[in-house]
């Protein structure tokens, strides 16, 4: 329960007859090499082999120039598509460029897998094809949905392994004389934007005497928003482990929403990682009345984390339902 108070691994030897042996000896004695006798047994063959020159180098199975041409044809369109990703702005334009580059990466991987390669480039070519296949998947996965709690595609690509694998395979082939360089799109590191504790994200008209204290015992920062009907009265930023108090709350019944997460994107009024969106089921009622000798007003405390003995329940809401 959340607390609401008032006041995330043998040998076969050939046997010849005597006549055959005599014939063999006769042929040896009549050799035409000037009468020098050579012992039977084929020693002449060994001498001939010893006098032969070195064996010629084997002819390459694939002409390197032919492979270079095929490599360029496979990588050229992909390089152009990756440059387009680098230039694209956030949103629809970047998503469109990522889709096009993903398709080009898959096409380049298909082309390399069917390309005949020189012996020295076989391993590098296979490595590059596999890396490009993974790159195609990562480019598609990085595509943002454009909604709240959306991490930038450039941040997603910055955490992917495939761009590094493509670079390593490319360097291996380039070192052998086969240019396999690609200009990979720029990436970004994950951000950790926060507002000061108690900072008002939105502030409407406040002029009453009511007072609201928010206690954030969750493990992440939060933004609490109070609405009256369809209008946002105010939103306040409460850092994890901190409390924040809003004064001068007008009389009325308010719906209390809160969102928690990391890296506050003010332009989208949302955190970009680990988001959750909730609201308290009961309304927060503020009332100011004059009494004898002065004025009575409402002081409420809402605790965002669950606590023992809390008397307030919450429900999850869709990002689209959360007030901006």
C-alpha positions, -999 to 999 in steps of 0.1 A, spaced: 0 0 0 12 35 -7 8 60 21 -15 89 19 -19 110 50 -38 142 58 -19 169 80 136 -28 -99 258 -183 -191 556 -610 -482 568 -581 -499 562 -596 -532 594 -599 -550 592 -605 -587 609 -638 -595 626 -638 -628 641 -668 -646 678 -670 -654 672 -660 -690 655 -629 -680 683 -620 -656 709 -625 -683 689 -602 -707 687 -575 -681 725 -576 -675 731 -575 -713 710 -545 -717 728 -527 -689 762 -534 -704 751 -520 -738 740 -487 -725 744 -458 -749 758 -433 -724 794 -441 -732 797 -474 -714 795 -463 -679 775 -489 -661 748 -479 -637 735 -503 -611 701 -516 -616 675 -502 -593 665 -468 -609 691 -445 -594 689 -425 -626 654 -414 -618 664 -399 -585 692 -379 -601 668 -365 -627 644 -354 -600 672 -338 -580 682 -317 -610 647 -303 -616 641 -266 -608 617 -252 -580 579 -258 -584 560 -227 -597 538 -208 -572 501 -219 -573 478 -197 -593 453 -178 -571 418 -193 -571 403 -159 -576 418 -128 -591 422 -102 -563 411 -74 -586 378 -93 -593 372 -96 -556 379 -60 -549 353 -50 -575 327 -74 -559 335 -60 -524 331 -24 -536 298 -33 -553 284 -49 -521 295 -22 -497 290 10 -517 252 12 -514 254 4 -477 280 31 -471 257 56 -487 228 44 -465 248 47 -434 258 82 -442 222 91 -445 216 77 -410 244 100 -398 227 131 -413 191 123 -403 175 142 -375 156 125 -346 121 112 -353 106 100 -386 135 109 -408 159 89 -386 136 59 -385 132 59 -423 171 61 -427 175 33 -402 151 10 -422 169 17 -455 203 11 -439 191 -22 -424 179 -34 -458 213 -24 -474 232 -43 -446 213 -75 -453 218 -71 -490 255 -66 -486 257 -97 -463 239 -118 -489 262 -105 -517 294 -113 -497 282 -148 -488 279 -157 -525 311 -139 -536 342 -161 -546 372 -148 -526 410 -151 -529 424 -176 -504 438 -149 -481 405 -131 -479 382 -161 -472 381 -158 -434 378 -120 -434 350 -120 -460 330 -145 -439 336 -125 -408 324 -93 -425 293 -110 -439 283 -121 -404 290 -87 -388 268 -70 -415 239 -94 -408 240 -85 -372 243 -48 -380 211 -50 -401 193 -64 -371 207 -38 -347 198 -9 -371 162 -21 -372 160 -27 -334 173 8 -327 144 24 -345 124 46 -321 87 45 -317 84 82 -313 65 80 -281 72 87 -245 99 67 -226 117 63 -260 155 61 -259 172 78 -288 182 53 -316 217 68 -315 219 57 -278 207 22 -287 233 19 -315 260 31 -291 253 0 -269 252 -25 -299 282 -48 -306 277 -51 -344 292 -18 -354 325 -27 -336 324 -62 -353 320 -45 -387 349 -22 -380 372 -51 -369 363 -73 -400 368 -43 -423 402 -35 -409 413 -72 -414 404 -71 -451 418 -36 -456 452 -48 -441 453 -75 -469 447 -49 -496 410 -52 -499 393 -19 -490 363 -27 -468 359 6 -450 325 19 -440 315 51 -424 293 40 -395 267 65 -382 274 86 -351 261 73 -318 255 89 -284 261 79 -248 231 74 -225 221 106 -208 213 112 -172 193 144 -172 176 154 -139 159 185 -125 165 199 -91 144 184 -63 112 203 -59 115 220 -94 81 228 -109 78 211 -144 45 229 -149 28 255 -128 -7 267 -132 -26 291 -111 -21 286 -74 -34 309 -48 -49 288 -21 -37 277 12 -35 239 7 -2 222 11 10 189 -6 41 170 5 55 142 -18 78 115 -4 98 96 -30 112 64 -14 115 46 -48 148 39 -65 144 64 -93 134 101 -97 97 110 -102 74 137 -115 41 141 -98 12 158 -116 -21 170 -103 -50 176 -126 -85 190 -122 -107 176 -149 -87 177 -181 -64 205 -170 -30 202 -154 -27 222 -122 10 216 -116 38 191 -119 67 188 -95 100 169 -98 110 148 -68 144 131 -67 147 96 -54 150 95 -16 137 130 -13 106 149 -3 91 180 -19 64 203 -7 40 224 -29 22 252 -12 -6 275 -22 -28 247 -36 -63 258 -45 -93 242 -31 -108 213 -52 -106 176 -60 -74 166 -79 -63 134 -97 -27 126 -87 -5 110 -114 32 101 -111 58 88 -134 92 73 -124 123 65 -144 157 78 -155 169 106 -177 142 133 -178 134 145 -214 117 179 -208 107 181 -245 86 149 -242 77 154 -205 89 119 -198 118 99 -186 136 79 -214 145 47 -195 128 25 -171 95 44 -172 64 37 -153 31 57 -153 6 55 -125 -21 74 -106 -36 73 -72 -71 57 -72 -85 83 -48 -86 120 -55 -67 145 -34 -93 169 -19 -81 203 -8 -104 225 11 -101 259 27 -127 272 52 -129 301 75 -136 293 111 -139 314 142 -105 329 149 -89 320 116 -88 296 85 -86 259 82 -69 243 51 -59 208 39 -24 194 43 -18 161 24 12 138 22 15 112 -6 42 85 -5 52 71 -39 67 38 -26 46 12 -8 46 15 29 32 -6 57 -1 8 69 -5 30 38 -41 38 30 -38 47 -7 -39 24 -38 -25 31 -73 -32 19 -108 -10 19 -139 -20 41 -168 -8 41 -204 18 67 -214 -8 84 -236 -31 89 -206 -5 105 -185 -9 143 -186 18 163 -202 
